[in-house]
Amino acid sequence: MSFVPATDERGVTGYGLGLQRCELPGCVELLGHLGTAAGYRTVVGQLPAQRIDIALVITNPDDPSPVFFPAFQLMADEAS
């Protein structure tokens, strides 16, 4: 998996092969993908070091990142 720099307001720090790479506070690596289709928002993610995987489907059209990223951070903190 190779990532190219691709920063944005949500903290995405890399993109490659359809995967987004983010670095959460505390140098926690998050790999995943956020997508939209047919009125649904989907999120699939992994915290590789903590061996945590998650998949979400929501019907809210808003960006779920403000809830999604802190939830992953809490999971990483609990796993440490």
C-alpha positions in Angstrom: 0.0 0.0 0.0 1.5 3.3 -1.1 -0.1 6.6 -0.3 0.3 10.0 -1.9 -0.1 13.2 0.1 -3.7 14.4 0.0 -4.5 16.6 3.0 -7.9 18.1 3.6 -9.9 19.8 6.4 -10.8 16.3 7.9 -7.2 15.4 8.4 -6.8 13.0 5.5 -3.0 12.6 5.0 -2.8 10.2 2.1 -4.8 8.4 -0.5 -3.9 5.2 -2.5 -5.8 2.3 -4.1 -9.1 3.7 -2.9 -7.9 3.8 0.8 -7.6 7.0 2.8 -4.9 7.3 5.4 -5.4 9.6 8.4 -3.3 10.3 11.4 -5.3 10.9 14.5 -3.9 12.5 17.6 -1.2 10.5 19.3 0.1 9.2 15.9 -2.8 6.8 15.6 -3.0 5.5 12.0 -6.5 5.2 10.5 -7.0 3.5 7.1 -10.4 3.4 5.4 -12.8 4.8 2.9 -15.9 7.1 3.1 -18.4 6.9 0.3 -21.9 7.9 -0.7 -24.4 6.0 -2.9 -28.2 5.9 -3.2 -28.8 8.2 -0.3 -26.5 6.4 2.1 -23.1 7.3 3.6 -20.8 4.4 4.2 -17.6 4.3 6.2 -15.2 1.4 6.4 -12.1 1.8 8.6 -9.3 0.1 10.4 -6.9 1.0 13.2 -4.1 -1.4 12.1 -1.9 -1.1 15.3 -4.9 -1.7 17.5 -6.4 -4.4 15.3 -9.8 -2.7 15.2 -12.1 -2.8 12.2 -15.4 -1.0 11.8 -18.1 -0.5 9.1 -21.0 2.0 9.3 -23.9 2.9 7.1 -26.0 6.0 7.8 -28.8 7.8 6.0 -27.7 11.3 7.0 -26.3 13.1 3.9 -23.9 15.3 6.1 -20.2 14.5 6.5 -19.9 11.9 9.3 -16.2 12.7 9.9 -16.8 14.9 12.9 -18.4 11.9 14.7 -16.4 9.2 13.0 -12.8 10.4 13.7 -13.4 11.0 17.4 -15.1 7.6 17.8 -12.0 5.9 16.2 -9.8 8.0 18.5 -11.7 6.7 21.6 -11.4 3.1 20.3 -7.7 3.5 19.9 -7.3 5.1 23.4 -9.3 2.2 24.9 -7.2 -0.4 23.1 -3.9 1.1 24.3 
